[in-house]
Amino acid sequence: MLKDDFSFDAKSKIILYLLENGESKKTDLLGITTMHTIEKSLRELESNGYIKVDEIFHSRRTYIIILTQKGKALAIQLRKV
């Protein structure tokens, strides 16, 4: 996916957030948009290979979101715009 094909919406904000902040929890993204939008965006980003979502267990379920190489390349393109 080229930057021209990627609309600047919640998904682009998530990609850029992860580039700047690295591995993050799903709840860290709440400052960007609503949890519903985060959930939908993460599913789309993961299915397209831009992120990886790992589930870890502590006292409760936690999800860690990581940019893939494909996601990093896109984030760098987005940051140039």
PDB file of N, CA, C and O in Angstrom, chain B, residues numbered from 101:
ATOM      1  N   MET B 101       0.851  -1.179   0.000  1.00  0.00           N
ATOM      2  CA  MET B 101       0.000   0.000   0.000  1.00  0.00           C
ATOM      3  C   MET B 101       0.892   1.235   0.000  1.00  0.00           C
ATOM      4  O   MET B 101       1.773   1.375   0.848  1.00  0.00           O
ATOM      5  N   LEU B 102       0.664   2.098  -0.922  1.00  0.00           N
ATOM      6  CA  LEU B 102       1.399   3.348  -0.997  1.00  0.00           C
ATOM      7  C   LEU B 102       0.705   4.411  -0.176  1.00  0.00           C
ATOM      8  O   LEU B 102      -0.482   4.295   0.132  1.00  0.00           O
ATOM      9  N   LYS B 103       1.451   5.456   0.182  1.00  0.00           N
ATOM     10  CA  LYS B 103       0.851   6.501   1.003  1.00  0.00           C
ATOM     11  C   LYS B 103      -0.344   7.145   0.312  1.00  0.00           C
ATOM     12  O   LYS B 103      -1.256   7.624   0.986  1.00  0.00           O
ATOM     13  N   ASP B 104      -0.359   7.167  -1.034  1.00  0.00           N
ATOM     14  CA  ASP B 104      -1.479   7.751  -1.757  1.00  0.00           C
ATOM     15  C   ASP B 104      -2.752   6.936  -1.571  1.00  0.00           C
ATOM     16  O   ASP B 104      -3.856   7.469  -1.681  1.00  0.00           O
ATOM     17  N   ASP B 105      -2.600   5.641  -1.287  1.00  0.00           N
ATOM     18  CA  ASP B 105      -3.738   4.758  -1.101  1.00  0.00           C
ATOM     19  C   ASP B 105      -4.216   4.724   0.344  1.00  0.00           C
ATOM     20  O   ASP B 105      -5.232   4.098   0.650  1.00  0.00           O
ATOM     21  N   PHE B 106      -3.502   5.383   1.219  1.00  0.00           N
ATOM     22  CA  PHE B 106      -3.767   5.289   2.653  1.00  0.00           C
ATOM     23  C   PHE B 106      -4.351   6.608   3.119  1.00  0.00           C
ATOM     24  O   PHE B 106      -3.639   7.611   3.187  1.00  0.00           O
ATOM     25  N   SER B 107      -5.633   6.623   3.441  1.00  0.00           N
ATOM     26  CA  SER B 107      -6.263   7.863   3.869  1.00  0.00           C
ATOM     27  C   SER B 107      -5.769   8.243   5.269  1.00  0.00           C
ATOM     28  O   SER B 107      -5.479   7.377   6.094  1.00  0.00           O
ATOM     29  N   PHE B 108      -5.682   9.535   5.516  1.00  0.00           N
ATOM     30  CA  PHE B 108      -5.199  10.013   6.805  1.00  0.00           C
ATOM     31  C   PHE B 108      -6.342   9.994   7.812  1.00  0.00           C
ATOM     32  O   PHE B 108      -7.008  11.001   8.050  1.00  0.00           O
ATOM     33  N   ASP B 109      -6.543   8.837   8.382  1.00  0.00           N
ATOM     34  CA  ASP B 109      -7.602   8.636   9.354  1.00  0.00           C
ATOM     35  C   ASP B 109      -6.984   8.025  10.607  1.00  0.00           C
ATOM     36  O   ASP B 109      -5.789   8.189  10.855  1.00  0.00           O
ATOM     37  N   ALA B 110      -7.770   7.343  11.375  1.00  0.00           N
ATOM     38  CA  ALA B 110      -7.273   6.736  12.616  1.00  0.00           C
ATOM     39  C   ALA B 110      -6.146   5.751  12.348  1.00  0.00           C
ATOM     40  O   ALA B 110      -5.204   5.655  13.136  1.00  0.00           O
ATOM     41  N   LYS B 111      -6.234   5.023  11.246  1.00  0.00           N
ATOM     42  CA  LYS B 111      -5.183   4.047  10.940  1.00  0.00           C
ATOM     43  C   LYS B 111      -3.832   4.726  10.739  1.00  0.00           C
ATOM     44  O   LYS B 111      -2.811   4.246  11.232  1.00  0.00           O
ATOM     45  N   SER B 112      -3.829   5.836  10.019  1.00  0.00           N
ATOM     46  CA  SER B 112      -2.565   6.543   9.815  1.00  0.00           C
ATOM     47  C   SER B 112      -2.043   7.116  11.132  1.00  0.00           C
ATOM     48  O   SER B 112      -0.837   7.110  11.375  1.00  0.00           O
ATOM     49  N   LYS B 113      -2.933   7.602  11.970  1.00  0.00           N
ATOM     50  CA  LYS B 113      -2.520   8.121  13.272  1.00  0.00           C
ATOM     51  C   LYS B 113      -1.921   7.015  14.140  1.00  0.00           C
ATOM     52  O   LYS B 113      -0.940   7.241  14.849  1.00  0.00           O
ATOM     53  N   ILE B 114      -2.509   5.827  14.082  1.00  0.00           N
ATOM     54  CA  ILE B 114      -1.986   4.688  14.841  1.00  0.00           C
ATOM     55  C   ILE B 114      -0.606   4.306  14.326  1.00  0.00           C
ATOM     56  O   ILE B 114       0.316   4.094  15.114  1.00  0.00           O
ATOM     57  N   ILE B 115      -0.460   4.216  13.010  1.00  0.00           N
ATOM     58  CA  ILE B 115       0.833   3.864  12.414  1.00  0.00           C
ATOM     59  C   ILE B 115       1.906   4.872  12.840  1.00  0.00           C
ATOM     60  O   ILE B 115       3.002   4.476  13.239  1.00  0.00           O
ATOM     61  N   LEU B 116       1.598   6.165  12.759  1.00  0.00           N
ATOM     62  CA  LEU B 116       2.566   7.192  13.143  1.00  0.00           C
ATOM     63  C   LEU B 116       2.856   7.158  14.643  1.00  0.00           C
ATOM     64  O   LEU B 116       3.999   7.356  15.054  1.00  0.00           O
ATOM     65  N   TYR B 117       1.841   6.911  15.456  1.00  0.00           N
ATOM     66  CA  TYR B 117       2.035   6.808  16.899  1.00  0.00           C
ATOM     67  C   TYR B 117       3.013   5.676  17.213  1.00  0.00           C
ATOM     68  O   TYR B 117       3.922   5.845  18.026  1.00  0.00           O
ATOM     69  N   LEU B 118       2.828   4.539  16.577  1.00  0.00           N
ATOM     70  CA  LEU B 118       3.697   3.393  16.826  1.00  0.00           C
ATOM     71  C   LEU B 118       5.126   3.646  16.351  1.00  0.00           C
ATOM     72  O   LEU B 118       6.075   3.175  16.977  1.00  0.00           O
ATOM     73  N   LEU B 119       5.288   4.373  15.270  1.00  0.00           N
ATOM     74  CA  LEU B 119       6.630   4.725  14.808  1.00  0.00           C
ATOM     75  C   LEU B 119       7.332   5.600  15.848  1.00  0.00           C
ATOM     76  O   LEU B 119       8.507   5.394  16.153  1.00  0.00           O
ATOM     77  N   GLU B 120       6.609   6.565  16.380  1.00  0.00           N
ATOM     78  CA  GLU B 120       7.197   7.496  17.350  1.00  0.00           C
ATOM     79  C   GLU B 120       7.408   6.875  18.731  1.00  0.00           C
ATOM     80  O   GLU B 120       8.391   7.180  19.406  1.00  0.00           O
ATOM     81  N   ASN B 121       6.479   5.998  19.152  1.00  0.00           N
ATOM     82  CA  ASN B 121       6.498   5.487  20.521  1.00  0.00           C
ATOM     83  C   ASN B 121       6.908   4.033  20.655  1.00  0.00           C
ATOM     84  O   ASN B 121       7.121   3.548  21.766  1.00  0.00           O
ATOM     85  N   GLY B 122       7.021   3.337  19.543  1.00  0.00           N
ATOM     86  CA  GLY B 122       7.405   1.929  19.593  1.00  0.00           C
ATOM     87  C   GLY B 122       6.257   1.058  20.076  1.00  0.00           C
ATOM     88  O   GLY B 122       5.095   1.464  20.062  1.00  0.00           O
ATOM     89  N   GLU B 123       6.604  -0.126  20.496  1.00  0.00           N
ATOM     90  CA  GLU B 123       5.630  -1.101  20.996  1.00  0.00           C
ATOM     91  C   GLU B 123       4.712  -0.446  22.016  1.00  0.00           C
ATOM     92  O   GLU B 123       5.184   0.188  22.960  1.00  0.00           O
ATOM     93  N   SER B 124       3.406  -0.594  21.835  1.00  0.00           N
ATOM     94  CA  SER B 124       2.442   0.083  22.696  1.00  0.00           C
ATOM     95  C   SER B 124       1.289  -0.837  23.063  1.00  0.00           C
ATOM     96  O   SER B 124       0.998  -1.808  22.365  1.00  0.00           O
ATOM     97  N   LYS B 125       0.645  -0.510  24.166  1.00  0.00           N
ATOM     98  CA  LYS B 125      -0.580  -1.215  24.552  1.00  0.00           C
ATOM     99  C   LYS B 125      -1.750  -0.620  23.793  1.00  0.00           C
ATOM    100  O   LYS B 125      -1.718   0.537  23.375  1.00  0.00           O
ATOM    101  N   LYS B 126      -2.770  -1.423  23.625  1.00  0.00           N
ATOM    102  CA  LYS B 126      -3.975  -0.952  22.948  1.00  0.00           C
ATOM    103  C   LYS B 126      -4.541   0.278  23.654  1.00  0.00           C
ATOM    104  O   LYS B 126      -5.001   1.214  23.001  1.00  0.00           O
ATOM    105  N   THR B 127      -4.507   0.276  24.973  1.00  0.00           N
ATOM    106  CA  THR B 127      -5.058   1.400  25.735  1.00  0.00           C
ATOM    107  C   THR B 127      -4.248   2.681  25.561  1.00  0.00           C
ATOM    108  O   THR B 127      -4.769   3.772  25.793  1.00  0.00           O
ATOM    109  N   ASP B 128      -2.973   2.569  25.152  1.00  0.00           N
ATOM    110  CA  ASP B 128      -2.162   3.762  24.897  1.00  0.00           C
ATOM    111  C   ASP B 128      -2.718   4.570  23.730  1.00  0.00           C
ATOM    112  O   ASP B 128      -2.458   5.768  23.612  1.00  0.00           O
ATOM    113  N   LEU B 129      -3.477   3.913  22.878  1.00  0.00           N
ATOM    114  CA  LEU B 129      -3.998   4.561  21.667  1.00  0.00           C
ATOM    115  C   LEU B 129      -5.281   5.342  21.914  1.00  0.00           C
ATOM    116  O   LEU B 129      -5.794   5.981  20.995  1.00  0.00           O
ATOM    117  N   LEU B 130      -5.808   5.305  23.121  1.00  0.00           N
ATOM    118  CA  LEU B 130      -7.074   5.982  23.409  1.00  0.00           C
ATOM    119  C   LEU B 130      -7.020   7.493  23.209  1.00  0.00           C
ATOM    120  O   LEU B 130      -8.059   8.120  23.002  1.00  0.00           O
ATOM    121  N   GLY B 131      -5.846   8.080  23.266  1.00  0.00           N
ATOM    122  CA  GLY B 131      -5.724   9.515  23.018  1.00  0.00           C
ATOM    123  C   GLY B 131      -5.912   9.869  21.552  1.00  0.00           C
ATOM    124  O   GLY B 131      -6.086  11.038  21.208  1.00  0.00           O
ATOM    125  N   ILE B 132      -5.876   8.864  20.690  1.00  0.00           N
ATOM    126  CA  ILE B 132      -6.004   9.080  19.248  1.00  0.00           C
ATOM    127  C   ILE B 132      -7.458   9.071  18.805  1.00  0.00           C
ATOM    128  O   ILE B 132      -7.886   9.928  18.031  1.00  0.00           O
ATOM    129  N   THR B 133      -8.217   8.095  19.299  1.00  0.00           N
ATOM    130  CA  THR B 133      -9.604   7.916  18.867  1.00  0.00           C
ATOM    131  C   THR B 133     -10.333   7.027  19.879  1.00  0.00           C
ATOM    132  O   THR B 133      -9.793   6.722  20.943  1.00  0.00           O
ATOM    133  N   THR B 134     -11.533   6.621  19.553  1.00  0.00           N
ATOM    134  CA  THR B 134     -12.336   5.795  20.453  1.00  0.00           C
ATOM    135  C   THR B 134     -11.893   4.333  20.396  1.00  0.00           C
ATOM    136  O   THR B 134     -11.244   3.912  19.438  1.00  0.00           O
ATOM    137  N   MET B 135     -12.244   3.573  21.414  1.00  0.00           N
ATOM    138  CA  MET B 135     -11.872   2.161  21.450  1.00  0.00           C
ATOM    139  C   MET B 135     -12.497   1.400  20.288  1.00  0.00           C
ATOM    140  O   MET B 135     -11.865   0.507  19.725  1.00  0.00           O
ATOM    141  N   HIS B 136     -13.723   1.741  19.925  1.00  0.00           N
ATOM    142  CA  HIS B 136     -14.371   1.071  18.784  1.00  0.00           C
ATOM    143  C   HIS B 136     -13.551   1.274  17.510  1.00  0.00           C
ATOM    144  O   HIS B 136     -13.308   0.323  16.767  1.00  0.00           O
ATOM    145  N   THR B 137     -13.133   2.496  17.262  1.00  0.00           N
ATOM    146  CA  THR B 137     -12.343   2.801  16.072  1.00  0.00           C
ATOM    147  C   THR B 137     -10.968   2.149  16.148  1.00  0.00           C
ATOM    148  O   THR B 137     -10.446   1.678  15.138  1.00  0.00           O
ATOM    149  N   ILE B 138     -10.386   2.121  17.327  1.00  0.00           N
ATOM    150  CA  ILE B 138      -9.097   1.460  17.523  1.00  0.00           C
ATOM    151  C   ILE B 138      -9.219  -0.017  17.167  1.00  0.00           C
ATOM    152  O   ILE B 138      -8.395  -0.551  16.424  1.00  0.00           O
ATOM    153  N   GLU B 139     -10.244  -0.672  17.694  1.00  0.00           N
ATOM    154  CA  GLU B 139     -10.450  -2.106  17.425  1.00  0.00           C
ATOM    155  C   GLU B 139     -10.565  -2.370  15.927  1.00  0.00           C
ATOM    156  O   GLU B 139      -9.907  -3.264  15.394  1.00  0.00           O
ATOM    157  N   LYS B 140     -11.393  -1.601  15.264  1.00  0.00           N
ATOM    158  CA  LYS B 140     -11.605  -1.776  13.824  1.00  0.00           C
ATOM    159  C   LYS B 140     -10.316  -1.505  13.053  1.00  0.00           C
ATOM    160  O   LYS B 140      -9.954  -2.272  12.161  1.00  0.00           O
ATOM    161  N   SER B 141      -9.630  -0.431  13.389  1.00  0.00           N
ATOM    162  CA  SER B 141      -8.397  -0.058  12.705  1.00  0.00           C
ATOM    163  C   SER B 141      -7.311  -1.108  12.905  1.00  0.00           C
ATOM    164  O   SER B 141      -6.600  -1.456  11.962  1.00  0.00           O
ATOM    165  N   LEU B 142      -7.182  -1.612  14.127  1.00  0.00           N
ATOM    166  CA  LEU B 142      -6.165  -2.621  14.400  1.00  0.00           C
ATOM    167  C   LEU B 142      -6.419  -3.897  13.616  1.00  0.00           C
ATOM    168  O   LEU B 142      -5.478  -4.512  13.113  1.00  0.00           O
ATOM    169  N   ARG B 143      -7.681  -4.306  13.504  1.00  0.00           N
ATOM    170  CA  ARG B 143      -8.009  -5.502  12.711  1.00  0.00           C
ATOM    171  C   ARG B 143      -7.587  -5.316  11.256  1.00  0.00           C
ATOM    172  O   ARG B 143      -6.999  -6.213  10.652  1.00  0.00           O
ATOM    173  N   GLU B 144      -7.892  -4.143  10.698  1.00  0.00           N
ATOM    174  CA  GLU B 144      -7.542  -3.865   9.304  1.00  0.00           C
ATOM    175  C   GLU B 144      -6.029  -3.787   9.115  1.00  0.00           C
ATOM    176  O   GLU B 144      -5.486  -4.354   8.166  1.00  0.00           O
ATOM    177  N   LEU B 145      -5.355  -3.086  10.017  1.00  0.00           N
ATOM    178  CA  LEU B 145      -3.899  -2.955   9.913  1.00  0.00           C
ATOM    179  C   LEU B 145      -3.207  -4.309  10.052  1.00  0.00           C
ATOM    180  O   LEU B 145      -2.243  -4.593   9.341  1.00  0.00           O
ATOM    181  N   GLU B 146      -3.698  -5.137  10.963  1.00  0.00           N
ATOM    182  CA  GLU B 146      -3.092  -6.451  11.157  1.00  0.00           C
ATOM    183  C   GLU B 146      -3.358  -7.356   9.951  1.00  0.00           C
ATOM    184  O   GLU B 146      -2.456  -8.065   9.504  1.00  0.00           O
ATOM    185  N   SER B 147      -4.562  -7.340   9.432  1.00  0.00           N
ATOM    186  CA  SER B 147      -4.878  -8.197   8.286  1.00  0.00           C
ATOM    187  C   SER B 147      -4.104  -7.781   7.033  1.00  0.00           C
ATOM    188  O   SER B 147      -3.881  -8.603   6.144  1.00  0.00           O
ATOM    189  N   ASN B 148      -3.695  -6.517   6.958  1.00  0.00           N
ATOM    190  CA  ASN B 148      -2.899  -6.040   5.830  1.00  0.00           C
ATOM    191  C   ASN B 148      -1.394  -6.116   6.083  1.00  0.00           C
ATOM    192  O   ASN B 148      -0.599  -5.716   5.233  1.00  0.00           O
ATOM    193  N   GLY B 149      -1.005  -6.628   7.248  1.00  0.00           N
ATOM    194  CA  GLY B 149       0.404  -6.857   7.536  1.00  0.00           C
ATOM    195  C   GLY B 149       1.197  -5.664   8.013  1.00  0.00           C
ATOM    196  O   GLY B 149       2.427  -5.697   7.990  1.00  0.00           O
ATOM    197  N   TYR B 150       0.516  -4.593   8.453  1.00  0.00           N
ATOM    198  CA  TYR B 150       1.221  -3.399   8.920  1.00  0.00           C
ATOM    199  C   TYR B 150       1.595  -3.454  10.400  1.00  0.00           C
ATOM    200  O   TYR B 150       2.552  -2.809  10.828  1.00  0.00           O
ATOM    201  N   ILE B 151       0.849  -4.216  11.166  1.00  0.00           N
ATOM    202  CA  ILE B 151       1.121  -4.359  12.596  1.00  0.00           C
ATOM    203  C   ILE B 151       0.986  -5.825  12.995  1.00  0.00           C
ATOM    204  O   ILE B 151       0.425  -6.648  12.273  1.00  0.00           O
ATOM    205  N   LYS B 152       1.522  -6.109  14.171  1.00  0.00           N
ATOM    206  CA  LYS B 152       1.333  -7.413  14.804  1.00  0.00           C
ATOM    207  C   LYS B 152       0.744  -7.131  16.180  1.00  0.00           C
ATOM    208  O   LYS B 152       1.224  -6.250  16.893  1.00  0.00           O
ATOM    209  N   VAL B 153      -0.283  -7.867  16.551  1.00  0.00           N
ATOM    210  CA  VAL B 153      -0.913  -7.695  17.859  1.00  0.00           C
ATOM    211  C   VAL B 153      -0.640  -8.951  18.665  1.00  0.00           C
ATOM    212  O   VAL B 153      -1.071 -10.045  18.299  1.00  0.00           O
ATOM    213  N   ASP B 154       0.078  -8.786  19.767  1.00  0.00           N
ATOM    214  CA  ASP B 154       0.381  -9.901  20.655  1.00  0.00           C
ATOM    215  C   ASP B 154      -0.436  -9.762  21.927  1.00  0.00           C
ATOM    216  O   ASP B 154      -0.554  -8.675  22.491  1.00  0.00           O
ATOM    217  N   GLU B 155      -0.991 -10.866  22.363  1.00  0.00           N
ATOM    218  CA  GLU B 155      -1.763 -10.881  23.599  1.00  0.00           C
ATOM    219  C   GLU B 155      -0.855 -11.400  24.709  1.00  0.00           C
ATOM    220  O   GLU B 155      -0.235 -12.455  24.578  1.00  0.00           O
ATOM    221  N   ILE B 156      -0.787 -10.647  25.799  1.00  0.00           N
ATOM    222  CA  ILE B 156      -0.017 -11.087  26.958  1.00  0.00           C
ATOM    223  C   ILE B 156      -0.942 -11.106  28.163  1.00  0.00           C
ATOM    224  O   ILE B 156      -1.917 -10.357  28.221  1.00  0.00           O
ATOM    225  N   PHE B 157      -0.638 -11.951  29.105  1.00  0.00           N
ATOM    226  CA  PHE B 157      -1.481 -12.067  30.287  1.00  0.00           C
ATOM    227  C   PHE B 157      -0.698 -11.655  31.522  1.00  0.00           C
ATOM    228  O   PHE B 157       0.399 -12.150  31.778  1.00  0.00           O
ATOM    229  N   HIS B 158      -1.264 -10.770  32.256  1.00  0.00           N
ATOM    230  CA  HIS B 158      -0.771 -10.394  33.578  1.00  0.00           C
ATOM    231  C   HIS B 158      -1.954 -10.633  34.515  1.00  0.00           C
ATOM    232  O   HIS B 158      -2.494 -11.738  34.580  1.00  0.00           O
ATOM    233  N   SER B 159      -2.338  -9.618  35.214  1.00  0.00           N
ATOM    234  CA  SER B 159      -3.524  -9.750  36.048  1.00  0.00           C
ATOM    235  C   SER B 159      -4.790  -9.715  35.194  1.00  0.00           C
ATOM    236  O   SER B 159      -5.852 -10.162  35.627  1.00  0.00           O
ATOM    237  N   ARG B 160      -4.670  -9.185  33.988  1.00  0.00           N
ATOM    238  CA  ARG B 160      -5.776  -9.179  33.022  1.00  0.00           C
ATOM    239  C   ARG B 160      -5.173  -9.202  31.624  1.00  0.00           C
ATOM    240  O   ARG B 160      -3.967  -9.021  31.455  1.00  0.00           O
ATOM    241  N   ARG B 161      -6.003  -9.420  30.643  1.00  0.00           N
ATOM    242  CA  ARG B 161      -5.536  -9.508  29.265  1.00  0.00           C
ATOM    243  C   ARG B 161      -5.035  -8.155  28.774  1.00  0.00           C
ATOM    244  O   ARG B 161      -5.688  -7.129  28.962  1.00  0.00           O
ATOM    245  N   THR B 162      -3.871  -8.172  28.145  1.00  0.00           N
ATOM    246  CA  THR B 162      -3.274  -6.966  27.599  1.00  0.00           C
ATOM    247  C   THR B 162      -2.821  -7.261  26.176  1.00  0.00           C
ATOM    248  O   THR B 162      -2.335  -8.355  25.888  1.00  0.00           O
ATOM    249  N   TYR B 163      -2.979  -6.290  25.292  1.00  0.00           N
ATOM    250  CA  TYR B 163      -2.554  -6.440  23.913  1.00  0.00           C
ATOM    251  C   TYR B 163      -1.426  -5.465  23.623  1.00  0.00           C
ATOM    252  O   TYR B 163      -1.527  -4.275  23.923  1.00  0.00           O
ATOM    253  N   ILE B 164      -0.360  -5.974  23.042  1.00  0.00           N
ATOM    254  CA  ILE B 164       0.772  -5.155  22.641  1.00  0.00           C
ATOM    255  C   ILE B 164       0.753  -5.055  21.127  1.00  0.00           C
ATOM    256  O   ILE B 164       0.641  -6.066  20.433  1.00  0.00           O
ATOM    257  N   ILE B 165       0.861  -3.840  20.616  1.00  0.00           N
ATOM    258  CA  ILE B 165       0.837  -3.606  19.178  1.00  0.00           C
ATOM    259  C   ILE B 165       2.241  -3.222  18.730  1.00  0.00           C
ATOM    260  O   ILE B 165       2.885  -2.350  19.314  1.00  0.00           O
ATOM    261  N   ILE B 166       2.697  -3.895  17.677  1.00  0.00           N
ATOM    262  CA  ILE B 166       4.052  -3.705  17.169  1.00  0.00           C
ATOM    263  C   ILE B 166       3.972  -3.458  15.663  1.00  0.00           C
ATOM    264  O   ILE B 166       3.234  -4.144  14.956  1.00  0.00           O
ATOM    265  N   LEU B 167       4.723  -2.488  15.181  1.00  0.00           N
ATOM    266  CA  LEU B 167       4.812  -2.256  13.733  1.00  0.00           C
ATOM    267  C   LEU B 167       5.640  -3.362  13.094  1.00  0.00           C
ATOM    268  O   LEU B 167       6.672  -3.759  13.636  1.00  0.00           O
ATOM    269  N   THR B 168       5.197  -3.855  11.956  1.00  0.00           N
ATOM    270  CA  THR B 168       5.998  -4.776  11.166  1.00  0.00           C
ATOM    271  C   THR B 168       6.933  -3.948  10.287  1.00  0.00           C
ATOM    272  O   THR B 168       6.844  -2.720  10.278  1.00  0.00           O
ATOM    273  N   GLN B 169       7.819  -4.598   9.554  1.00  0.00           N
ATOM    274  CA  GLN B 169       8.692  -3.880   8.628  1.00  0.00           C
ATOM    275  C   GLN B 169       7.860  -3.136   7.592  1.00  0.00           C
ATOM    276  O   GLN B 169       8.180  -2.005   7.225  1.00  0.00           O
ATOM    277  N   LYS B 170       6.789  -3.774   7.123  1.00  0.00           N
ATOM    278  CA  LYS B 170       5.885  -3.146   6.162  1.00  0.00           C
ATOM    279  C   LYS B 170       5.236  -1.906   6.787  1.00  0.00           C
ATOM    280  O   LYS B 170       5.087  -0.881   6.123  1.00  0.00           O
ATOM    281  N   GLY B 171       4.856  -2.002   8.052  1.00  0.00           N
ATOM    282  CA  GLY B 171       4.258  -0.876   8.762  1.00  0.00           C
ATOM    283  C   GLY B 171       5.244   0.263   8.969  1.00  0.00           C
ATOM    284  O   GLY B 171       4.884   1.434   8.846  1.00  0.00           O
ATOM    285  N   LYS B 172       6.496  -0.085   9.286  1.00  0.00           N
ATOM    286  CA  LYS B 172       7.524   0.951   9.462  1.00  0.00           C
ATOM    287  C   LYS B 172       7.766   1.702   8.167  1.00  0.00           C
ATOM    288  O   LYS B 172       7.915   2.924   8.168  1.00  0.00           O
ATOM    289  N   ALA B 173       7.805   0.969   7.059  1.00  0.00           N
ATOM    290  CA  ALA B 173       8.017   1.616   5.761  1.00  0.00           C
ATOM    291  C   ALA B 173       6.877   2.586   5.451  1.00  0.00           C
ATOM    292  O   ALA B 173       7.111   3.694   4.968  1.00  0.00           O
ATOM    293  N   LEU B 174       5.653   2.167   5.728  1.00  0.00           N
ATOM    294  CA  LEU B 174       4.503   3.044   5.505  1.00  0.00           C
ATOM    295  C   LEU B 174       4.553   4.256   6.423  1.00  0.00           C
ATOM    296  O   LEU B 174       4.280   5.374   5.988  1.00  0.00           O
ATOM    297  N   ALA B 175       4.897   4.045   7.685  1.00  0.00           N
ATOM    298  CA  ALA B 175       4.956   5.151   8.641  1.00  0.00           C
ATOM    299  C   ALA B 175       5.979   6.190   8.215  1.00  0.00           C
ATOM    300  O   ALA B 175       5.745   7.390   8.360  1.00  0.00           O
ATOM    301  N   ILE B 176       7.099   5.741   7.696  1.00  0.00           N
ATOM    302  CA  ILE B 176       8.123   6.676   7.232  1.00  0.00           C
ATOM    303  C   ILE B 176       7.590   7.480   6.052  1.00  0.00           C
ATOM    304  O   ILE B 176       7.834   8.683   5.964  1.00  0.00           O
ATOM    305  N   GLN B 177       6.869   6.833   5.151  1.00  0.00           N
ATOM    306  CA  GLN B 177       6.261   7.552   4.027  1.00  0.00           C
ATOM    307  C   GLN B 177       5.227   8.559   4.522  1.00  0.00           C
ATOM    308  O   GLN B 177       5.184   9.692   4.043  1.00  0.00           O
ATOM    309  N   LEU B 178       4.402   8.155   5.470  1.00  0.00           N
ATOM    310  CA  LEU B 178       3.367   9.038   5.997  1.00  0.00           C
ATOM    311  C   LEU B 178       3.973  10.254   6.691  1.00  0.00           C
ATOM    312  O   LEU B 178       3.453  11.365   6.586  1.00  0.00           O
ATOM    313  N   ARG B 179       5.058  10.036   7.387  1.00  0.00           N
ATOM    314  CA  ARG B 179       5.698  11.123   8.130  1.00  0.00           C
ATOM    315  C   ARG B 179       6.266  12.189   7.185  1.00  0.00           C
ATOM    316  O   ARG B 179       6.379  13.357   7.555  1.00  0.00           O
ATOM    317  N   LYS B 180       6.618  11.783   5.981  1.00  0.00           N
ATOM    318  CA  LYS B 180       7.164  12.730   5.007  1.00  0.00           C
ATOM    319  C   LYS B 180       6.100  13.657   4.417  1.00  0.00           C
ATOM    320  O   LYS B 180       6.421  14.710   3.867  1.00  0.00           O
ATOM    321  N   VAL B 181       4.832  13.258   4.537  1.00  0.00           N
ATOM    322  CA  VAL B 181       3.748  14.044   3.942  1.00  0.00           C
ATOM    323  C   VAL B 181       3.448  15.260   4.776  1.00  0.00           C
ATOM    324  O   VAL B 181       2.563  16.043   4.431  1.00  0.00           O
TER     325      VAL B 181
END
